[in-house]
Amino acid sequence: MTTNHTGSVAGPQDGETAGDIVAGLYRAHGIALIRMALLLTGDQATAEDVVQDAFLGFHRAMPGLRDKDKALSISKGTVSSTISRALAALSRDLREEL
C-alpha cells in the first residue's frame, strides 16, 4: 500500500506485508486519527496511546483481512472502538476513585 501525493492510500502492492500496509495507513492518516482521539479523550498522551493500540490491534487482524482496499475504513473503526474502550475504562476508574 502506498501513499500518493494527495495523502490518499493506494491499494496493496505485490509483496507488501501487513506491516507495510499498516505503516502506510499510519503515515497517511495517523495524525488525523490522533486529532480525533484527542477530541474524544481530551488528553494528547492518551490520544496517542489509543491510536497506537488501535493500529497494533489492526496489524494483528491484517492477515485475516480479505479486502485490503477496505483497510482504511477498518482502521478508523478500530481506532473508534479502541477509544470507546479506553473512555469506558477511564470512566470506571474515575467512578471507583469517588
C-alpha positions as CSV (number, residue, x, y, z in Angstrom):
1,M,0.0,0.0,0.0
2,T,1.5,3.3,-1.0
3,T,0.6,6.9,-0.2
4,N,0.1,9.2,-3.2
5,H,0.7,12.9,-3.5
6,T,-2.8,13.7,-2.1
7,G,-2.2,11.7,1.1
8,S,-4.6,9.0,-0.1
9,V,-3.7,5.4,0.4
10,A,-3.4,3.3,-2.8
11,G,-4.2,-0.4,-2.9
12,P,-1.8,-3.0,-1.7
13,Q,1.2,-3.7,-3.9
14,D,2.7,-7.1,-4.7
15,G,4.9,-8.4,-1.9
16,E,3.6,-6.0,0.8
17,T,3.3,-7.3,4.3
18,A,0.6,-6.5,6.8
19,G,3.2,-4.3,8.5
20,D,3.8,-2.3,5.3
21,I,0.0,-1.7,4.8
22,V,-0.5,-0.6,8.4
23,A,2.6,1.6,8.3
24,G,1.3,3.2,5.1
25,L,-2.1,3.8,6.7
26,Y,-0.5,5.3,9.8
27,R,1.7,7.7,7.7
28,A,-1.3,8.8,5.7
29,H,-3.9,9.1,8.4
30,G,-2.2,8.8,11.9
31,I,-2.2,12.5,12.7
32,A,-5.9,12.9,11.8
33,L,-6.8,9.8,13.9
34,I,-4.8,11.2,16.8
35,R,-6.7,14.5,16.5
36,M,-10.0,12.6,16.5
37,A,-8.8,10.7,19.6
38,L,-7.7,13.9,21.3
39,L,-11.1,15.5,20.8
40,L,-12.7,12.5,22.4
41,T,-10.2,11.9,25.2
42,G,-9.1,15.5,25.9
43,D,-5.5,14.3,26.5
44,Q,-2.7,14.2,24.0
45,A,-0.8,11.3,25.6
46,T,-4.0,9.2,25.9
47,A,-5.0,10.0,22.3
48,E,-1.6,8.9,21.0
49,D,-1.7,5.7,23.2
50,V,-5.2,4.9,22.0
51,V,-4.3,5.3,18.3
52,Q,-1.1,3.2,18.8
53,D,-3.1,0.5,20.5
54,A,-5.7,0.5,17.7
55,F,-3.0,0.2,15.0
56,L,-1.4,-2.7,16.9
57,G,-4.7,-4.4,17.1
58,F,-5.4,-3.7,13.4
59,H,-1.9,-5.1,12.5
60,R,-2.7,-8.3,14.3
61,A,-6.0,-8.6,12.4
62,M,-4.5,-7.8,9.0
63,P,-3.6,-11.4,8.0
64,G,-7.3,-12.3,8.0
65,L,-8.4,-9.3,6.1
66,R,-9.8,-10.4,2.7
67,D,-10.3,-7.0,1.1
68,K,-7.2,-4.8,1.7
69,D,-8.9,-1.9,-0.1
70,K,-11.2,-1.7,3.0
71,A,-8.2,-1.3,5.3
72,L,-8.6,2.4,5.9
73,S,-12.3,2.2,6.9
74,I,-11.5,-0.8,9.1
75,S,-8.6,1.0,10.8
76,K,-10.9,4.0,11.5
77,G,-13.4,1.6,13.1
78,T,-10.6,0.0,15.1
79,V,-9.5,3.4,16.4
80,S,-13.1,4.3,17.3
81,S,-13.6,1.1,19.2
82,T,-10.3,1.4,21.0
83,I,-11.2,5.0,22.0
84,S,-14.6,3.8,23.3
85,R,-12.9,1.0,25.4
86,A,-10.3,3.5,26.7
87,L,-13.0,6.0,27.7
88,A,-15.1,3.3,29.4
89,A,-12.1,2.2,31.4
90,L,-11.3,5.8,32.3
91,S,-14.9,6.3,33.4
92,R,-14.8,3.2,35.6
93,D,-11.6,4.3,37.2
94,L,-13.0,7.7,38.0
95,R,-16.1,6.2,39.5
96,E,-14.0,3.9,41.6
97,E,-12.0,6.8,42.9
98,L,-15.2,8.6,44.1
